[in-house]
């Protein structure tokens, strides 16, 4: 029996997002987050029947796309909320069922996800890796702040050597924010020389089986221990690049186009502010000197 259109994931999610958009008690950023989370579900199964859905395949697909366990936990929680809302609104029958797999979150791995290395720590760890394509891929992440999923999905056609740039997210579903061009520095151009112009061939030769995202993470973990630096993940390199752009006083809009963020997400979740940053900000603003804004003279004590 064909699925009724009003029972599909696409129809129900669209109705739910519209309902959320009309709620005055929700902050705009919350509504944006709901839309972002639901985009993954829609991309996976917009025409699937929500009345009886098993999300184990969804979780498998998201894991293969590089989604972290805590991200999956959040996505499943919101999907469960949508399902309950649809049943309450009688958009799906009361007998509808939803199978939500359990996701295990390793607290230790989550802690290391939030370590942001300094450029020197990143260099020491990458230097400790074997001199192969895995190391070159990690170097590219450290130099561009690209998502690990974007880098492992790079194809030869994404490298524009004459234009001295590389396209992240050109491969379907390899990026959350679509395709963007990133200008390459001289060292990266030299390291990648001769890899462009070969069509759909993978840019890097990742030997072995399994998910290259997890393999990259594991190799970086071993390299951190070998180099004697605090263990960080490829995502820590992404935060490191955001910090370098901000400290170089690149305006937030331009920085966000380089890293593939929205300005809000980049500044709220990726910018790491240190004590040195705060001290420099106070000194640059010359806060210790009180000046009359009209007369440009010291204010009366």
C-alpha positions, 0 to 999 in steps of 0.5 A, a space after each residue: 500500500 503506498 505511503 500517504 503523502 501526509 505521513 512522509 518524513 518530509 511532510 511532517 518535518 515541514 509542518 513541525 518546522 512551520 509550527 516551531 517558527 510561529 512559536 514566540 517563546 523560541 529564540 531565533 537561534 533555536 529555530 535555526 538549530 532545529 532547521 539544521 538538525 532536520 536537514 540531515 533527516 530530510 536528506 536521508 529519507 524525505 519520502 520515507 513513511 514516518 508512521 513506521 520508521 527504523 532509524 538504525 539506517 539513519 544512524 549508520 549513514 550519519 556515522 559514515 558522514 562523520 557525525 559525532 556520537 553526541 551530535 547523533 544523540 541530539 539529532 535523535 532526541 529532536 526526531 523523537 520530539 517531532 514524532 511525538 508532536 506528529 502523533 499528538 497532531 494526528 498527522 500519523 496514526 496512534 499506532 505509529 512506531 519509531 525505533 531509536 537506536 541507543 548511542 553510547 558517548 565516550 566521555 573521554 573522547 568528548 573531552 578531547 574533542 574540545 581541546 584546541 591545540 596551539 599551532 606549534 602543538 599541531 605542528 609537533 603532532 603532525 610531524 610525528 605522523 608517518 610521512 604519507 597521505 594521512 599526514 598530508 590530509 591532516 596538514 591540509 586540515 590544520 592549514 585550512 580548518 576544513 571538516 575531516 569529512 570534507 578532506 577525506 572526500 576530496 577528489 582530484 578535480 577539486 584541486 585547482 592548481 592554476 587557480 591556487 585553490 581547492 574546493 571543499 564540499 563539492 562532493 555530494 553531502 560531504 559538507 554541511 554548508 555546500 561547496 566553497 573555494 579555499 585559497 591555498 598557501 605556497 606550502 600546500 600547493 607544493 605538497 599537493 603538486 601534480 594531484 589535480 586534473 585527474 577527474 574523480 580520483 580520490 585526492 588522497 590514497 587512504 590505505 586500509 579499510 574502514 572509515 577514513 575519518 576514524 582512521 585519521 582521528 586514531 592516527 592523530 591520537 597516536 601522534 599526539 602521544 608520540 609528540 608529547 602534546 595534549 591529545 586533540 582531534 581533527 576538529 580541534 584543528 578547525 577551532 585552531 584555524 578559527 582562532 588564528 583568523 580572528 587573532 589576525 583581525 580578519 573580519 568575521 564575515 570573511 573568516 566564516 566564508 573560509 571555514 564554511 560557518 555561519 558567522 553566529 556559529 563560528 563566533 559562539 561555538 568555535 572562537 576560543 578566547 584566552 586570557 591573553 586575548 582579553 588582556 590584549 583587547 583591554 590594552 588595545 582599547 586603552 581602557 585605563 585612560 578615561 577621556 572626555 569624548 567631546 573635549 578629548 581631554 582626561 575626564 575629571 576625577 
